[in-house]
Amino acid sequence: MAPNSVVVTIEKPNNISLVELNGSESESLLFPEKQKAVSPKQFTWFLFLKAQRAFSCLSWLAMAFKTTFVSAKKRIELSDVNEEEGPRSRGRLYRFIKAFLFISIAALVIEVVAYFQKWNLNLIQPWEVQGLVQWSYMAWLSFRVDYIAPLVITLSNFCVVLFLIQSLDRFILCIGCFWIKYKNLKPKIDGAAYDVEDSASFPMVLVQIPMCNEREVYETSIAAACQLDWPKDRILIQVLDDSDDGNLQLLIQDEVSDWRQKGVNIVYRHRLIRTGYKAGNLKSAMSCDYVKDYEFVAIFDADFQPNSDFLKQTIPHFKGNPELGLVQARWSFVNKDENLLTRLQNINLCFHFEVEQQVNGVFLNFFGFNGTAGVWRIKALEDSGGWLERTTVEDMDIAVRAHLNGWKFIFLNDVKVLCELPESYEAYKKQQHRWHSGPMQLFRLCLPAILTSKISILKKANLIFLFFLLRKLILPFYSFTLFCIILPLTMFIPESELPIWVICYVPIFMSLLNILPSPKSFPFLVPYLLFENTMSVTKFNAMVSGLFQLGSAYEWVVTKKTGRSSESDLLALAEREEKMQLHRRNSESGLELLSKLKEEKIPVTRKRNRLYRKELALAFLLLTAAARSLLSAHGVHFYFLLFQGLSFLVMGLDLIGEQVS
């Protein structure tokens, strides 16, 4: 049947025939009123309607652009250059990125002129060149092909090889994790548990809580440690306060006194000479005479809240295992869904614990101590030389030295300790700088000891090539060099263009592997990929400063805490005290103390936003390269550079994480 046809059928077709009419013909015969022309008034209203829709769309776009521009302008006006990025310490990396940006902009201008002039230089003879700009463009092409392209190709191939090696290492770790899940390989407790009715059967445990100006979280951490389920005569809690705020010291002392009055064996320590940061604090605490009476020490940072059964889930693993030096628990986060920054951090740390720590613990009996939520055998600490103040990663330092002395480690993936993630980009950036500069300092110091140690050659190779070089040095090196320098450079040097699988397929596959331990984070796959590349500039800068012993390598900034659960815990404490009819030393309940603290007039310091110059310079560099790739119709390259440049811009303007009004 023809389209737009009308078929009329009559039940008694004796004197009537069937008629088939085409669409236009049928409409004119059956619906003659439709043939009336549209009136000028209707046409005018139609045009007005279309114009109104177009104007609404344009006005919406204009308002969105204006709102974004005003927001960015306010952020810039209220911004303050990060201390790390200040004029005294901008460093060579920032100057290099800035120079690279200026050269890229100049090259883009020439490329745009060549594009619109439609210069086909393959068909132009030297004597046909017209103008200085065209001559400069021809000279640039010749110089690029003969000298620059070979160097860029060599460097890019080198980085791609490193990228593939690191991807293979991560893939093998994931296979090991799947094997652990499939075979249900978990550390098991040898022998029977301790006799609950006989407290003397429990070993002596020392619990240490190092802190420094932790006003927001000290109550929570002390309360959690004091509620650990362990015989009171077999445990001692040390609150190691390095705060320089006298009022805060009094508050912490008052909190310790309250718990001591309830029968908890707890002491408060404050150093007069505060050197060595956390390592110096722990070293000072271990020098106390009474420490020799204790067999194990559990360490919790100020924002960590262990469950009451933490010691009963960790200490029994030491029983019947004299070679075991460390039992490490997993971290869990109270604010992982607070903002985009905490969600992306959660992806990284879930992979770190679920895959890296667990696989290394099961197959190698070695991993880096996380600095908290772990239990050490005190004899292992003493045999390894104790806490040293030579780096900013004292936890990794003691773990490496204990491993060289033959001690074994166990990681418990099922034992989780609640803590906080940094909610602001500033705090996270400083934390990552410390975490990536410290290992390079340690590598320089430990390399001779590793080479001369008595451990097997395989363990030496694992320490040098995998633990330090591949995961601490090569990873930040190729991430920054390949995706932030070489990729935008290849847009101006098409002879060295990177294949799509390097910038798209393999990174997405590796990001999928990273997200597997936290499946709820799959919607954040693309933001996570962009975020990791954006953080590479901080990690690369930290790695270089640690490797070459630059000034910023020894910076230690306490990660800012928000103490989201401290207020609710204090209220719950007040309710328990009311039920137990207990009173504080000064006849103040927890609720009254909370109200007094709220009533205190604390001077408000206006928080200023930050501008991060390296991130901003890289943002404009990548956006410039994206504009160049658009001229060459590079689909995947253009979108990658565009979104990566925008992610750097968001970081540079401090628009991620905790927002400032």
Buried (B, 14 or more C-beta within 10 A) or exposed (E): EEEEEBEEEEEEEEEEEEEEBEEEEBBEEEEEEEEEEEEEEEEEEEEEEEEEEEEEEEEEEEEEEEEEEEEEEEBEEBBEBBEBBEEEBBBEBBEEBBEBBEBBEEBBEBBEBBEEEEBEBEEEEEEEBEEEBBEEBBEBBEEBEEEBBEEBBEBBEBBBEBBEBBBEBBEEBBEBBEEBEEEEBEBEBEEEEBEEEEEEEBBBBBBBBBBBBBBBBBBBBBBBBBBBEBBEEBBBBBBBBBBEEEEBBEBBBBBBBBBBEEEBBBBBBBBEEBEBBBBBBBBBBBEBEEBEEBBBBBBBBBBBBBBEEBBBBBBBBBBEBEEBBBBBBBBBBBBBEBBBBBBBBBBBBBBBBBBBBBBBBBEBBBBBBBBBBBBBBBEBBEBBEBBBBBBBBBBBBBBBBBBBBBBBBBBBBEBBBBBBBBBBBBBBBBBBBBBBBBBBBBBBBBEEEBEEBEBEEEBBEBBBBBBBBBBBBBBBBBBBBBBBBBBBBBBBBEEBBBEBEBBBEBBEEBBBBBBBBBEEBEEBBEBBBBBBBBBBBBBBBBBBBBBEEBEBBBBEBBBBBBBBBBBEBBEEBBEEBEEEEEEBEEEBBBBEBBEEEEEEEEEEEEEEBBBBBBBBBBBBBBBBBBBBBBBEEBEBBBEBBBBBBBBBBBBBBBBBBBEBE
